Amino acid sequence: MTSIEILKWYASISGIVAAFLVSLDLGRRWTGYGFALFVTSSIAWIVGAFLSKDEPLWTQNLVLFGINCFGVWRYLIRKREPRHDD
């Protein structure tokens, strides 16, 4: 197995785990951890797709990287008063 294949498998599996974490809705912190994992997945997809010359895939994940960084900021970094449903 090549290093690009290993990178893509990491990207795929970490994306699945991240989606599962976010979907569990276990609270702000765990959702934030899910977004942090999505960030690593996006980075792996960007690098793997760039090395494979798959422009649509790295372009998509560049946008998703930005969205996931916003999720990390929103759920792990930003300070706010907890709501009653948290």
Phi and psi restraints in degrees (range 20) as a CNS / XPLOR table:
assign (resid 1 and name C) (resid 2 and name N)
       (resid 2 and name CA) (resid 2 and name C) 1.0 -80.2 20.0 2
assign (resid 2 and name N) (resid 2 and name CA)
       (resid 2 and name C) (resid 3 and name N) 1.0 164.6 20.0 2
assign (resid 2 and name C) (resid 3 and name N)
       (resid 3 and name CA) (resid 3 and name C) 1.0 -65.9 20.0 2
assign (resid 3 and name N) (resid 3 and name CA)
       (resid 3 and name C) (resid 4 and name N) 1.0 -31.4 20.0 2
assign (resid 3 and name C) (resid 4 and name N)
       (resid 4 and name CA) (resid 4 and name C) 1.0 -66.8 20.0 2
assign (resid 4 and name N) (resid 4 and name CA)
       (resid 4 and name C) (resid 5 and name N) 1.0 -40.8 20.0 2
assign (resid 4 and name C) (resid 5 and name N)
       (resid 5 and name CA) (resid 5 and name C) 1.0 -64.2 20.0 2
assign (resid 5 and name N) (resid 5 and name CA)
       (resid 5 and name C) (resid 6 and name N) 1.0 -41.7 20.0 2
assign (resid 5 and name C) (resid 6 and name N)
       (resid 6 and name CA) (resid 6 and name C) 1.0 -62.2 20.0 2
assign (resid 6 and name N) (resid 6 and name CA)
       (resid 6 and name C) (resid 7 and name N) 1.0 -42.9 20.0 2
assign (resid 6 and name C) (resid 7 and name N)
       (resid 7 and name CA) (resid 7 and name C) 1.0 -60.7 20.0 2
assign (resid 7 and name N) (resid 7 and name CA)
       (resid 7 and name C) (resid 8 and name N) 1.0 -44.1 20.0 2
assign (resid 7 and name C) (resid 8 and name N)
       (resid 8 and name CA) (resid 8 and name C) 1.0 -67.6 20.0 2
assign (resid 8 and name N) (resid 8 and name CA)
       (resid 8 and name C) (resid 9 and name N) 1.0 -36.5 20.0 2
assign (resid 8 and name C) (resid 9 and name N)
       (resid 9 and name CA) (resid 9 and name C) 1.0 -65.8 20.0 2
assign (resid 9 and name N) (resid 9 and name CA)
       (resid 9 and name C) (resid 10 and name N) 1.0 -41.0 20.0 2
assign (resid 9 and name C) (resid 10 and name N)
       (resid 10 and name CA) (resid 10 and name C) 1.0 -60.1 20.0 2
assign (resid 10 and name N) (resid 10 and name CA)
       (resid 10 and name C) (resid 11 and name N) 1.0 -46.3 20.0 2
assign (resid 10 and name C) (resid 11 and name N)
       (resid 11 and name CA) (resid 11 and name C) 1.0 -57.8 20.0 2
assign (resid 11 and name N) (resid 11 and name CA)
       (resid 11 and name C) (resid 12 and name N) 1.0 -44.6 20.0 2
assign (resid 11 and name C) (resid 12 and name N)
       (resid 12 and name CA) (resid 12 and name C) 1.0 -66.7 20.0 2
assign (resid 12 and name N) (resid 12 and name CA)
       (resid 12 and name C) (resid 13 and name N) 1.0 -50.1 20.0 2
assign (resid 12 and name C) (resid 13 and name N)
       (resid 13 and name CA) (resid 13 and name C) 1.0 -66.9 20.0 2
assign (resid 13 and name N) (resid 13 and name CA)
       (resid 13 and name C) (resid 14 and name N) 1.0 -42.2 20.0 2
assign (resid 13 and name C) (resid 14 and name N)
       (resid 14 and name CA) (resid 14 and name C) 1.0 -66.7 20.0 2
assign (resid 14 and name N) (resid 14 and name CA)
       (resid 14 and name C) (resid 15 and name N) 1.0 -33.9 20.0 2
assign (resid 14 and name C) (resid 15 and name N)
       (resid 15 and name CA) (resid 15 and name C) 1.0 -64.6 20.0 2
assign (resid 15 and name N) (resid 15 and name CA)
       (resid 15 and name C) (resid 16 and name N) 1.0 -39.5 20.0 2
assign (resid 15 and name C) (resid 16 and name N)
       (resid 16 and name CA) (resid 16 and name C) 1.0 -64.6 20.0 2
assign (resid 16 and name N) (resid 16 and name CA)
       (resid 16 and name C) (resid 17 and name N) 1.0 -46.6 20.0 2
assign (resid 16 and name C) (resid 17 and name N)
       (resid 17 and name CA) (resid 17 and name C) 1.0 -63.4 20.0 2
assign (resid 17 and name N) (resid 17 and name CA)
       (resid 17 and name C) (resid 18 and name N) 1.0 -41.9 20.0 2
assign (resid 17 and name C) (resid 18 and name N)
       (resid 18 and name CA) (resid 18 and name C) 1.0 -62.2 20.0 2
assign (resid 18 and name N) (resid 18 and name CA)
       (resid 18 and name C) (resid 19 and name N) 1.0 -44.3 20.0 2
assign (resid 18 and name C) (resid 19 and name N)
       (resid 19 and name CA) (resid 19 and name C) 1.0 -61.7 20.0 2
assign (resid 19 and name N) (resid 19 and name CA)
       (resid 19 and name C) (resid 20 and name N) 1.0 -39.7 20.0 2
assign (resid 19 and name C) (resid 20 and name N)
       (resid 20 and name CA) (resid 20 and name C) 1.0 -64.4 20.0 2
assign (resid 20 and name N) (resid 20 and name CA)
       (resid 20 and name C) (resid 21 and name N) 1.0 -43.9 20.0 2
assign (resid 20 and name C) (resid 21 and name N)
       (resid 21 and name CA) (resid 21 and name C) 1.0 -59.8 20.0 2
assign (resid 21 and name N) (resid 21 and name CA)
       (resid 21 and name C) (resid 22 and name N) 1.0 -46.1 20.0 2
assign (resid 21 and name C) (resid 22 and name N)
       (resid 22 and name CA) (resid 22 and name C) 1.0 -64.9 20.0 2
assign (resid 22 and name N) (resid 22 and name CA)
       (resid 22 and name C) (resid 23 and name N) 1.0 -40.8 20.0 2
assign (resid 22 and name C) (resid 23 and name N)
       (resid 23 and name CA) (resid 23 and name C) 1.0 -69.6 20.0 2
assign (resid 23 and name N) (resid 23 and name CA)
       (resid 23 and name C) (resid 24 and name N) 1.0 -23.3 20.0 2
assign (resid 23 and name C) (resid 24 and name N)
       (resid 24 and name CA) (resid 24 and name C) 1.0 -67.3 20.0 2
assign (resid 24 and name N) (resid 24 and name CA)
       (resid 24 and name C) (resid 25 and name N) 1.0 -24.4 20.0 2
assign (resid 24 and name C) (resid 25 and name N)
       (resid 25 and name CA) (resid 25 and name C) 1.0 52.3 20.0 2
assign (resid 25 and name N) (resid 25 and name CA)
       (resid 25 and name C) (resid 26 and name N) 1.0 55.3 20.0 2
assign (resid 25 and name C) (resid 26 and name N)
       (resid 26 and name CA) (resid 26 and name C) 1.0 -89.4 20.0 2
assign (resid 26 and name N) (resid 26 and name CA)
       (resid 26 and name C) (resid 27 and name N) 1.0 10.2 20.0 2
assign (resid 26 and name C) (resid 27 and name N)
       (resid 27 and name CA) (resid 27 and name C) 1.0 118.0 20.0 2
assign (resid 27 and name N) (resid 27 and name CA)
       (resid 27 and name C) (resid 28 and name N) 1.0 170.9 20.0 2
assign (resid 27 and name C) (resid 28 and name N)
       (resid 28 and name CA) (resid 28 and name C) 1.0 -58.5 20.0 2
assign (resid 28 and name N) (resid 28 and name CA)
       (resid 28 and name C) (resid 29 and name N) 1.0 -45.6 20.0 2
assign (resid 28 and name C) (resid 29 and name N)
       (resid 29 and name CA) (resid 29 and name C) 1.0 -62.3 20.0 2
assign (resid 29 and name N) (resid 29 and name CA)
       (resid 29 and name C) (resid 30 and name N) 1.0 -48.6 20.0 2
assign (resid 29 and name C) (resid 30 and name N)
       (resid 30 and name CA) (resid 30 and name C) 1.0 -67.3 20.0 2
assign (resid 30 and name N) (resid 30 and name CA)
       (resid 30 and name C) (resid 31 and name N) 1.0 -35.8 20.0 2
assign (resid 30 and name C) (resid 31 and name N)
       (resid 31 and name CA) (resid 31 and name C) 1.0 -62.9 20.0 2
assign (resid 31 and name N) (resid 31 and name CA)
       (resid 31 and name C) (resid 32 and name N) 1.0 -41.1 20.0 2
assign (resid 31 and name C) (resid 32 and name N)
       (resid 32 and name CA) (resid 32 and name C) 1.0 -61.4 20.0 2
assign (resid 32 and name N) (resid 32 and name CA)
       (resid 32 and name C) (resid 33 and name N) 1.0 -40.8 20.0 2
assign (resid 32 and name C) (resid 33 and name N)
       (resid 33 and name CA) (resid 33 and name C) 1.0 -63.1 20.0 2
assign (resid 33 and name N) (resid 33 and name CA)
       (resid 33 and name C) (resid 34 and name N) 1.0 -37.0 20.0 2
assign (resid 33 and name C) (resid 34 and name N)
       (resid 34 and name CA) (resid 34 and name C) 1.0 -61.5 20.0 2
assign (resid 34 and name N) (resid 34 and name CA)
       (resid 34 and name C) (resid 35 and name N) 1.0 -44.2 20.0 2
assign (resid 34 and name C) (resid 35 and name N)
       (resid 35 and name CA) (resid 35 and name C) 1.0 -65.8 20.0 2
assign (resid 35 and name N) (resid 35 and name CA)
       (resid 35 and name C) (resid 36 and name N) 1.0 -36.6 20.0 2
assign (resid 35 and name C) (resid 36 and name N)
       (resid 36 and name CA) (resid 36 and name C) 1.0 -63.0 20.0 2
assign (resid 36 and name N) (resid 36 and name CA)
       (resid 36 and name C) (resid 37 and name N) 1.0 -40.2 20.0 2
assign (resid 36 and name C) (resid 37 and name N)
       (resid 37 and name CA) (resid 37 and name C) 1.0 -66.7 20.0 2
assign (resid 37 and name N) (resid 37 and name CA)
       (resid 37 and name C) (resid 38 and name N) 1.0 -38.0 20.0 2
assign (resid 37 and name C) (resid 38 and name N)
       (resid 38 and name CA) (resid 38 and name C) 1.0 -59.6 20.0 2
assign (resid 38 and name N) (resid 38 and name CA)
       (resid 38 and name C) (resid 39 and name N) 1.0 -36.8 20.0 2
assign (resid 38 and name C) (resid 39 and name N)
       (resid 39 and name CA) (resid 39 and name C) 1.0 -60.5 20.0 2
assign (resid 39 and name N) (resid 39 and name CA)
       (resid 39 and name C) (resid 40 and name N) 1.0 -46.4 20.0 2
assign (resid 39 and name C) (resid 40 and name N)
       (resid 40 and name CA) (resid 40 and name C) 1.0 -65.8 20.0 2
assign (resid 40 and name N) (resid 40 and name CA)
       (resid 40 and name C) (resid 41 and name N) 1.0 -36.5 20.0 2
assign (resid 40 and name C) (resid 41 and name N)
       (resid 41 and name CA) (resid 41 and name C) 1.0 -63.3 20.0 2
assign (resid 41 and name N) (resid 41 and name CA)
       (resid 41 and name C) (resid 42 and name N) 1.0 -44.5 20.0 2
assign (resid 41 and name C) (resid 42 and name N)
       (resid 42 and name CA) (resid 42 and name C) 1.0 -61.6 20.0 2
assign (resid 42 and name N) (resid 42 and name CA)
       (resid 42 and name C) (resid 43 and name N) 1.0 -42.2 20.0 2
assign (resid 42 and name C) (resid 43 and name N)
       (resid 43 and name CA) (resid 43 and name C) 1.0 -62.1 20.0 2
assign (resid 43 and name N) (resid 43 and name CA)
       (resid 43 and name C) (resid 44 and name N) 1.0 -44.1 20.0 2
assign (resid 43 and name C) (resid 44 and name N)
       (resid 44 and name CA) (resid 44 and name C) 1.0 -62.9 20.0 2
assign (resid 44 and name N) (resid 44 and name CA)
       (resid 44 and name C) (resid 45 and name N) 1.0 -41.8 20.0 2
assign (resid 44 and name C) (resid 45 and name N)
       (resid 45 and name CA) (resid 45 and name C) 1.0 -64.9 20.0 2
assign (resid 45 and name N) (resid 45 and name CA)
       (resid 45 and name C) (resid 46 and name N) 1.0 -40.7 20.0 2
assign (resid 45 and name C) (resid 46 and name N)
       (resid 46 and name CA) (resid 46 and name C) 1.0 -61.5 20.0 2
assign (resid 46 and name N) (resid 46 and name CA)
       (resid 46 and name C) (resid 47 and name N) 1.0 -49.2 20.0 2
assign (resid 46 and name C) (resid 47 and name N)
       (resid 47 and name CA) (resid 47 and name C) 1.0 -64.9 20.0 2
assign (resid 47 and name N) (resid 47 and name CA)
       (resid 47 and name C) (resid 48 and name N) 1.0 -48.2 20.0 2
assign (resid 47 and name C) (resid 48 and name N)
       (resid 48 and name CA) (resid 48 and name C) 1.0 -61.3 20.0 2
assign (resid 48 and name N) (resid 48 and name CA)
       (resid 48 and name C) (resid 49 and name N) 1.0 -42.8 20.0 2
assign (resid 48 and name C) (resid 49 and name N)
       (resid 49 and name CA) (resid 49 and name C) 1.0 -69.9 20.0 2
assign (resid 49 and name N) (resid 49 and name CA)
       (resid 49 and name C) (resid 50 and name N) 1.0 -37.1 20.0 2
assign (resid 49 and name C) (resid 50 and name N)
       (resid 50 and name CA) (resid 50 and name C) 1.0 -64.2 20.0 2
assign (resid 50 and name N) (resid 50 and name CA)
       (resid 50 and name C) (resid 51 and name N) 1.0 -44.5 20.0 2
assign (resid 50 and name C) (resid 51 and name N)
       (resid 51 and name CA) (resid 51 and name C) 1.0 -67.5 20.0 2
assign (resid 51 and name N) (resid 51 and name CA)
       (resid 51 and name C) (resid 52 and name N) 1.0 -27.3 20.0 2
assign (resid 51 and name C) (resid 52 and name N)
       (resid 52 and name CA) (resid 52 and name C) 1.0 -89.3 20.0 2
assign (resid 52 and name N) (resid 52 and name CA)
       (resid 52 and name C) (resid 53 and name N) 1.0 -1.4 20.0 2
assign (resid 52 and name C) (resid 53 and name N)
       (resid 53 and name CA) (resid 53 and name C) 1.0 60.4 20.0 2
assign (resid 53 and name N) (resid 53 and name CA)
       (resid 53 and name C) (resid 54 and name N) 1.0 40.6 20.0 2
assign (resid 53 and name C) (resid 54 and name N)
       (resid 54 and name CA) (resid 54 and name C) 1.0 -103.7 20.0 2
assign (resid 54 and name N) (resid 54 and name CA)
       (resid 54 and name C) (resid 55 and name N) 1.0 81.2 20.0 2
assign (resid 54 and name C) (resid 55 and name N)
       (resid 55 and name CA) (resid 55 and name C) 1.0 -58.5 20.0 2
assign (resid 55 and name N) (resid 55 and name CA)
       (resid 55 and name C) (resid 56 and name N) 1.0 -44.6 20.0 2
assign (resid 55 and name C) (resid 56 and name N)
       (resid 56 and name CA) (resid 56 and name C) 1.0 -60.0 20.0 2
assign (resid 56 and name N) (resid 56 and name CA)
       (resid 56 and name C) (resid 57 and name N) 1.0 -37.9 20.0 2
assign (resid 56 and name C) (resid 57 and name N)
       (resid 57 and name CA) (resid 57 and name C) 1.0 -69.8 20.0 2
assign (resid 57 and name N) (resid 57 and name CA)
       (resid 57 and name C) (resid 58 and name N) 1.0 -43.7 20.0 2
assign (resid 57 and name C) (resid 58 and name N)
       (resid 58 and name CA) (resid 58 and name C) 1.0 -71.8 20.0 2
assign (resid 58 and name N) (resid 58 and name CA)
       (resid 58 and name C) (resid 59 and name N) 1.0 -30.5 20.0 2
assign (resid 58 and name C) (resid 59 and name N)
       (resid 59 and name CA) (resid 59 and name C) 1.0 -64.9 20.0 2
assign (resid 59 and name N) (resid 59 and name CA)
       (resid 59 and name C) (resid 60 and name N) 1.0 -46.6 20.0 2
assign (resid 59 and name C) (resid 60 and name N)
       (resid 60 and name CA) (resid 60 and name C) 1.0 -58.3 20.0 2
assign (resid 60 and name N) (resid 60 and name CA)
       (resid 60 and name C) (resid 61 and name N) 1.0 -45.5 20.0 2
assign (resid 60 and name C) (resid 61 and name N)
       (resid 61 and name CA) (resid 61 and name C) 1.0 -75.4 20.0 2
assign (resid 61 and name N) (resid 61 and name CA)
       (resid 61 and name C) (resid 62 and name N) 1.0 -21.1 20.0 2
assign (resid 61 and name C) (resid 62 and name N)
       (resid 62 and name CA) (resid 62 and name C) 1.0 -65.1 20.0 2
assign (resid 62 and name N) (resid 62 and name CA)
       (resid 62 and name C) (resid 63 and name N) 1.0 -42.1 20.0 2
assign (resid 62 and name C) (resid 63 and name N)
       (resid 63 and name CA) (resid 63 and name C) 1.0 -67.0 20.0 2
assign (resid 63 and name N) (resid 63 and name CA)
       (resid 63 and name C) (resid 64 and name N) 1.0 -45.5 20.0 2
assign (resid 63 and name C) (resid 64 and name N)
       (resid 64 and name CA) (resid 64 and name C) 1.0 -62.3 20.0 2
assign (resid 64 and name N) (resid 64 and name CA)
       (resid 64 and name C) (resid 65 and name N) 1.0 -34.5 20.0 2
assign (resid 64 and name C) (resid 65 and name N)
       (resid 65 and name CA) (resid 65 and name C) 1.0 -57.4 20.0 2
assign (resid 65 and name N) (resid 65 and name CA)
       (resid 65 and name C) (resid 66 and name N) 1.0 -45.8 20.0 2
assign (resid 65 and name C) (resid 66 and name N)
       (resid 66 and name CA) (resid 66 and name C) 1.0 -62.5 20.0 2
assign (resid 66 and name N) (resid 66 and name CA)
       (resid 66 and name C) (resid 67 and name N) 1.0 -43.6 20.0 2
assign (resid 66 and name C) (resid 67 and name N)
       (resid 67 and name CA) (resid 67 and name C) 1.0 -62.9 20.0 2
assign (resid 67 and name N) (resid 67 and name CA)
       (resid 67 and name C) (resid 68 and name N) 1.0 -43.0 20.0 2
assign (resid 67 and name C) (resid 68 and name N)
       (resid 68 and name CA) (resid 68 and name C) 1.0 -67.9 20.0 2
assign (resid 68 and name N) (resid 68 and name CA)
       (resid 68 and name C) (resid 69 and name N) 1.0 -36.1 20.0 2
assign (resid 68 and name C) (resid 69 and name N)
       (resid 69 and name CA) (resid 69 and name C) 1.0 -62.1 20.0 2
assign (resid 69 and name N) (resid 69 and name CA)
       (resid 69 and name C) (resid 70 and name N) 1.0 -40.1 20.0 2
assign (resid 69 and name C) (resid 70 and name N)
       (resid 70 and name CA) (resid 70 and name C) 1.0 -61.6 20.0 2
assign (resid 70 and name N) (resid 70 and name CA)
       (resid 70 and name C) (resid 71 and name N) 1.0 -40.2 20.0 2
assign (resid 70 and name C) (resid 71 and name N)
       (resid 71 and name CA) (resid 71 and name C) 1.0 -61.8 20.0 2
assign (resid 71 and name N) (resid 71 and name CA)
       (resid 71 and name C) (resid 72 and name N) 1.0 -41.6 20.0 2
assign (resid 71 and name C) (resid 72 and name N)
       (resid 72 and name CA) (resid 72 and name C) 1.0 -62.1 20.0 2
assign (resid 72 and name N) (resid 72 and name CA)
       (resid 72 and name C) (resid 73 and name N) 1.0 -46.6 20.0 2
assign (resid 72 and name C) (resid 73 and name N)
       (resid 73 and name CA) (resid 73 and name C) 1.0 -60.4 20.0 2
assign (resid 73 and name N) (resid 73 and name CA)
       (resid 73 and name C) (resid 74 and name N) 1.0 -45.6 20.0 2
assign (resid 73 and name C) (resid 74 and name N)
       (resid 74 and name CA) (resid 74 and name C) 1.0 -66.0 20.0 2
assign (resid 74 and name N) (resid 74 and name CA)
       (resid 74 and name C) (resid 75 and name N) 1.0 -40.6 20.0 2
assign (resid 74 and name C) (resid 75 and name N)
       (resid 75 and name CA) (resid 75 and name C) 1.0 -99.3 20.0 2
assign (resid 75 and name N) (resid 75 and name CA)
       (resid 75 and name C) (resid 76 and name N) 1.0 -22.8 20.0 2
assign (resid 75 and name C) (resid 76 and name N)
       (resid 76 and name CA) (resid 76 and name C) 1.0 -113.5 20.0 2
assign (resid 76 and name N) (resid 76 and name CA)
       (resid 76 and name C) (resid 77 and name N) 1.0 -29.6 20.0 2
assign (resid 76 and name C) (resid 77 and name N)
       (resid 77 and name CA) (resid 77 and name C) 1.0 -102.5 20.0 2
assign (resid 77 and name N) (resid 77 and name CA)
       (resid 77 and name C) (resid 78 and name N) 1.0 -47.7 20.0 2
assign (resid 77 and name C) (resid 78 and name N)
       (resid 78 and name CA) (resid 78 and name C) 1.0 -63.9 20.0 2
assign (resid 78 and name N) (resid 78 and name CA)
       (resid 78 and name C) (resid 79 and name N) 1.0 136.0 20.0 2
assign (resid 78 and name C) (resid 79 and name N)
       (resid 79 and name CA) (resid 79 and name C) 1.0 -97.9 20.0 2
assign (resid 79 and name N) (resid 79 and name CA)
       (resid 79 and name C) (resid 80 and name N) 1.0 132.2 20.0 2
assign (resid 79 and name C) (resid 80 and name N)
       (resid 80 and name CA) (resid 80 and name C) 1.0 -154.4 20.0 2
assign (resid 80 and name N) (resid 80 and name CA)
       (resid 80 and name C) (resid 81 and name N) 1.0 161.8 20.0 2
assign (resid 80 and name C) (resid 81 and name N)
       (resid 81 and name CA) (resid 81 and name C) 1.0 -68.9 20.0 2
assign (resid 81 and name N) (resid 81 and name CA)
       (resid 81 and name C) (resid 82 and name N) 1.0 134.6 20.0 2
assign (resid 81 and name C) (resid 82 and name N)
       (resid 82 and name CA) (resid 82 and name C) 1.0 -65.8 20.0 2
assign (resid 82 and name N) (resid 82 and name CA)
       (resid 82 and name C) (resid 83 and name N) 1.0 142.9 20.0 2
assign (resid 82 and name C) (resid 83 and name N)
       (resid 83 and name CA) (resid 83 and name C) 1.0 -87.7 20.0 2
assign (resid 83 and name N) (resid 83 and name CA)
       (resid 83 and name C) (resid 84 and name N) 1.0 166.7 20.0 2
assign (resid 83 and name C) (resid 84 and name N)
       (resid 84 and name CA) (resid 84 and name C) 1.0 -66.9 20.0 2
assign (resid 84 and name N) (resid 84 and name CA)
       (resid 84 and name C) (resid 85 and name N) 1.0 -25.4 20.0 2
assign (resid 84 and name C) (resid 85 and name N)
       (resid 85 and name CA) (resid 85 and name C) 1.0 -90.6 20.0 2
assign (resid 85 and name N) (resid 85 and name CA)
       (resid 85 and name C) (resid 86 and name N) 1.0 4.8 20.0 2
